[in-house]
């Protein structure tokens, strides 16, 4: 123990084992769904399975401060209503490094030295998106998410930048939300998402990181853009016709 800080916590093997079991179970369920789709449907249904990749930006509140959470996702869409299975990686935005700084007066006032704590959070995330409504204009889905991550805290001297100690807290984020999408145009639309995050962890981290999250943005539909582009590029130019007959040569 240094400056009153506890030593870094050991990695919780039970949490890792629990998340690994959930991942294996989800993989078996996804495999069973794929097998049943291929046996019950024709080759047309299996052709509807598609890969996708996207960026995700969410707003949330940590310690009563607005923080941005960014992430990248990859996965597959399948089924008539285009359900999703995704895997992603998330981290706190750059504004968190400034807003989640806790100032602490560790040494005596005569030395007049200040120490601060820098906090960083990152986690991997697995999700299943159940689509309840999907038509030409509207999409309504319910994402169910589970992951595993850690919060790393570093205690540094304000003037010298020397790290006096560090610790890590591991947690399992459980998230459930509602996602809505409106296709206003053929090439673009708008979306919005609202949900709640519960961080399963010991200590005060669960209270700090649990809370509501939201997002909104613009959707682009590359399939429609590419289809229209190909239709435009394959269009043959109209042959030019003469309005009047050519005059005889040598007249």
C-alpha positions in Angstrom: 0.0 0.0 0.0 1.4 3.4 -1.1 -0.1 6.8 -0.3 -3.1 5.0 1.2 -4.0 3.2 -2.1 -4.7 -0.4 -2.3 -2.7 -2.8 -4.4 -4.2 -3.7 -7.8 -6.9 -6.3 -7.7 -6.3 -9.8 -9.1 -8.1 -10.8 -12.2 -11.5 -12.3 -11.2 -11.3 -15.8 -12.6 -14.9 -16.5 -11.9 -16.1 -13.6 -14.0 -13.9 -14.6 -16.9 -15.1 -18.2 -16.7 -18.7 -17.0 -16.5 -18.4 -14.8 -19.6 -16.6 -17.5 -21.5 -19.4 -20.0 -20.8 -22.0 -17.4 -22.0 -20.0 -16.9 -25.2 -19.9 -20.6 -25.9 -23.6 -20.9 -25.2 -24.4 -18.0 -27.6 -22.2 -19.5 -30.3 -24.1 -22.8 -30.0 -27.5 -21.0 -30.2 -26.4 -19.1 -33.2 -25.2 -22.3 -34.9 -28.5 -24.0 -34.1 -30.4 -21.1 -35.6 -28.3 -21.2 -38.8 -28.8 -24.9 -39.2 -32.6 -24.7 -38.7 -32.7 -21.8 -41.2 -30.9 -23.8 -43.8 -32.9 -27.0 -43.4 -36.4 -25.3 -43.1 -35.8 -22.7 -45.8 -34.3 -22.9 -49.3 -31.0 -21.5 -50.5 -32.8 -18.2 -50.8 -33.0 -17.9 -47.0 -29.3 -18.7 -46.4 -28.3 -16.1 -49.0 -30.0 -13.4 -46.9 -27.3 -13.8 -44.2 -25.0 -10.8 -44.6 -21.9 -9.4 -42.9 -21.7 -5.8 -41.8 -19.4 -3.4 -40.0 -20.2 -0.1 -38.3 -19.1 2.6 -35.8 -21.1 3.3 -32.7 -21.1 6.5 -30.6 -23.2 6.7 -27.4 -23.7 9.3 -24.7 -24.0 8.4 -21.1 -23.5 9.9 -17.6 -20.7 8.7 -15.2 -20.4 10.3 -11.8 -23.1 12.8 -12.9 -20.9 13.9 -15.9 -21.8 13.6 -19.5 -19.3 11.2 -21.2 -19.0 9.9 -24.8 -18.6 6.1 -25.4 -17.2 5.1 -28.8 -17.2 1.6 -30.3 -16.8 -0.5 -33.4 -19.0 -3.5 -34.3 -19.0 -6.3 -36.7 -21.5 -9.1 -37.1 -24.2 -10.7 -39.3 -27.8 -10.0 -40.1 -30.2 -12.8 -40.9 -33.9 -13.7 -41.1 -36.8 -12.0 -42.8 -36.7 -9.1 -40.3 -32.9 -8.9 -40.4 -32.0 -9.8 -36.8 -28.4 -9.2 -35.8 -25.6 -10.8 -33.9 -22.7 -8.5 -33.2 -19.3 -8.3 -31.4 -17.8 -5.0 -30.6 -15.1 -3.1 -28.7 -15.9 0.1 -26.7 -13.9 2.8 -24.9 -14.5 6.1 -23.2 -14.1 9.2 -25.4 -11.3 11.7 -25.1 -13.4 14.0 -23.0 -13.5 11.4 -20.2 -9.8 11.9 -19.6 -10.5 15.5 -18.6 -13.9 15.1 -16.9 -13.2 12.0 -14.8 -10.1 13.4 -13.1 -10.3 13.3 -9.3 -8.0 15.7 -7.5 -6.7 14.5 -4.1 -4.5 16.2 -1.5 -2.3 13.3 -0.5 0.6 14.8 1.3 0.7 17.5 4.0 -0.2 21.1 3.1 3.3 22.2 3.9 4.6 20.3 0.9 1.8 21.7 -1.2 1.8 18.8 -3.7 -1.3 17.5 -5.5 -2.0 14.1 -6.8 -4.8 13.2 -9.2 -6.4 10.0 -10.5 -6.8 9.3 -14.2 -9.6 6.8 -15.1 -10.0 4.8 -18.3 -12.7 2.3 -19.1 -12.8 -0.2 -22.0 -14.8 -3.4 -22.7 -15.7 -5.9 -25.3 -19.4 -6.4 -26.1 -21.6 -9.2 -27.6 -25.2 -8.4 -28.6 -28.3 -9.9 -30.1 -30.7 -7.5 -31.9 -34.2 -8.8 -32.1 -36.2 -6.9 -34.8 -39.9 -6.5 -34.0 -40.9 -4.2 -36.9 -39.3 -3.8 -40.3 -40.9 -2.3 -43.4 -40.0 0.2 -46.1 -39.9 3.1 -43.7 -39.5 1.9 -40.1 -37.2 -0.4 -38.1 -37.8 -1.2 -34.4 -35.3 -3.4 -32.6 -34.4 -4.5 -29.0 -30.7 -5.0 -28.5 -29.6 -7.3 -25.6 -25.9 -6.9 -24.8 -23.3 -8.5 -22.5 -19.6 -8.0 -22.3 -16.5 -7.9 -20.1 -14.2 -5.0 -19.4 -12.0 -3.2 -16.9 -11.5 0.3 -15.4 -7.9 1.2 -15.0 -7.0 4.0 -12.5 -3.5 5.6 -12.3 -2.4 7.9 -9.5 0.0 10.5 -10.7 1.9 13.5 -9.4 0.6 16.7 -10.9 4.0 18.3 -11.5 6.4 15.5 -12.2 3.9 13.1 -13.9 5.3 10.2 -11.8 2.8 7.3 -11.4 2.5 6.5 -7.7 0.1 3.6 -8.0 -2.5 1.9 -10.2 -5.4 -0.5 -10.0 -7.9 -2.3 -12.2 -11.5 -3.2 -11.5 -13.1 -5.8 -13.8 -16.8 -5.7 -14.6 -19.5 -7.3 -16.8 -21.7 -4.7 -18.5 -25.3 -5.9 -19.1 -27.3 -3.6 -21.4 -30.8 -3.6 -22.8 -32.3 -0.9 -25.0 -34.7 0.1 -27.8 -33.5 1.1 -31.3 -35.7 3.0 -33.8 -34.9 3.9 -37.4 -36.8 5.9 -40.0 -35.9 5.8 -43.7 -36.7 9.3 -44.8 -35.0 9.0 -48.2 -33.9 6.2 -50.5 -30.3 6.8 -49.6 -30.5 8.1 -46.0 -32.5 8.0 -42.8 -32.3 8.8 -39.1 -31.9 6.6 -36.0 -32.2 6.8 -32.3 -31.4 4.5 -29.4 -32.2 4.5 -25.6 -31.2 1.9 -23.0 -29.9 1.1 -19.6 -26.5 -0.3 -18.6 -25.9 -2.3 -15.4 -22.2 -3.0 -14.5 -21.8 -6.2 -12.5 -18.8 -5.6 -10.3 -17.8 -5.4 -6.7 -17.2 -2.1 -4.9 -18.3 1.4 -6.0 -17.7 0.9 -9.7 -21.1 -0.6 -10.2 -22.8 2.5 -9.0 -20.5 4.8 -11.0 -20.8 3.1 -14.3 -24.4 1.9 -14.2 -26.9 4.2 -15.8 -28.8 5.2 -19.0 -27.2 5.6 -22.4 -28.5 7.1 -25.7 -27.5 7.7 -29.3 -28.8 9.3 -32.4 -27.5 9.7 -35.9 -27.9 9.4 -39.7 -28.1 6.2 -41.6 -26.7 5.7 -45.1 -27.9 2.8 -47.3 -25.0 1.7 -49.4 -27.0 -1.0 -51.2 -29.4 1.5 -52.6 -26.6 3.9 -53.5 -24.6 1.2 -55.3 -27.7 -0.1 -57.1 -28.6 3.4 -58.4 -25.0 4.1 -59.4 -24.8 0.9 -61.4 -28.1 1.7 -63.1 -26.8 5.1 -64.0 -23.4 3.9 -65.2 -25.0 1.1 -67.4 -27.4 3.4 -69.1 -26.6 3.6 -72.8 -26.4 7.1 -74.3 -29.2 7.9 -76.7 -28.2 7.9 -80.4 -28.2 11.2 -82.0 -30.6 11.6 -84.9 -30.5 14.3 -87.6 -33.5 16.5 -87.9 -32.9 17.2 -91.5 -31.5 14.9 -94.3 -27.9 15.5 -95.4 -27.4 17.7 -98.4 -26.0 16.1 -101.6 -22.3 16.4 -101.9 -21.1 18.8 -104.7 -24.3 20.8 -105.0 
